[in-house]
Amino acid sequence: MPELDLSADVVTLTQQLVDIESVSHREQQIADAVEAALSGLPHLVVTRRGHTVVARTELGRDERVVVAGHLDTVPLNDNLPSRLEDGVLHGLGSCDMKGGDAVMLKLAADVTSPNRDLTYIFYEAEEVDSVHNGLRKLTESDPDLVQADFAILMEPSNAAIEAGCQGTMRVDVRTTGERSHSARSWKGVNAIHLAGPVLARLNEYVPRRPEIDGLTYHEGLNATGIRGGVAGNVIPDECVVEVNFRFAPDRSESDAEAFVRDFFEGYDVRVTDMAGGAMPGLDRPAARAFVESVGGEVAPKFGWTDVAQFTRLGIPAVNFGPGDPMYAHKQDEHVPTEHVERCERVLKEWLA
């Protein structure tokens, strides 16, 4: 079994994690290594569920903070083992998100008497369908292990705070016509032509930009695909426009669905996927203290992350992790060592 050296510096520990291959559904080795390393720390209570490892302090502090990160990666793309060059660590998972996992391990090892109780969650299967997501499973099987006043998800955010996240919804907007031979098109009804007004509505859409906790979110409603057609000589009887709605976290999932159905009134709308957003919760004491400790501006998270899992439990959460998310999942995935060191330093100072 690979071993993790918690006495090593955070960059070396990141390399050790990257070099343990942990593609989704194959996280046993890395979960074993994390569990073994944490189990040797007497100030932590360690619990394992599948390939998700939870470590908690039990110091009776007034507040509890969750720090979470996933252990899995997308499939290999000729980008292992890791290599360190000119202050940049290259390798699968270095950005998304083993740099963040390494910071968590260093905090767990070095901050033995934090000013807040801490729960570290290293979870499986984030990069695949949500039914497998280890954090989601934990909120269902052991909600007490997830409870906290504030949560930090170590997703890559350029070592800066991105608060909350927007929700995402996918729908199929369907038009129905009647087939006929294309040589006698007037005998049928072209469903692709009927989709023109759907696209026209999308072109006229004006994004909503609500302000929440001083952050301006930016919604989006866009066609992301279109499918239809039978053969080159057949008038099609069906066309589907695939639409993605990115909605601000002040909308519930039911509110988002109601908006989309109203927007496409008169059309057959079928929801194919939905994930609610996460409120930033920057008015909470722990969140305010964290923002003050990090310094700089707080940005809204326009994409979806697992901070939404915490919102469902009423826990405000932010994204704060090393790495530029633009390099996640790419063959040249990498993380600046300065980002990893900064995240470790900031969190240690905040918790000291």
Buried (B, 14 or more C-beta within 10 A) or exposed (E): EEEBEBEBBBBBBBBBBBBBBBBBEBBEBBBBBBBBBBBEBEBBBBBBBBBBBBBBBEBEBEBBBBBBBBBBBBEEEEBBEBBBEEEBBBBBBBBBBBBBBBBBBBBBBBBEEBBBBBBBBBBBBBBBEBEBBBBBBBBEEBEEBBBBBBBBBBBBBBBBBBBBBBBBBBBBBBBEBEBBEBEEEEEBBBBBBBBEEBEEBBEEEEEBEBEBBEBEBEBBBEBEEBEBEEEEEBBBBBBBBBBBBBBBBBBEBEEBBEBBEEBBEEBEBEBEEBBBBBBBBBEBEBBEBBBEEBEEEBBBBBEBBBBBBBBEBEBBBBBBBBBBBEBBBBEEBBBBBEBBBBBBEBBBEBBE
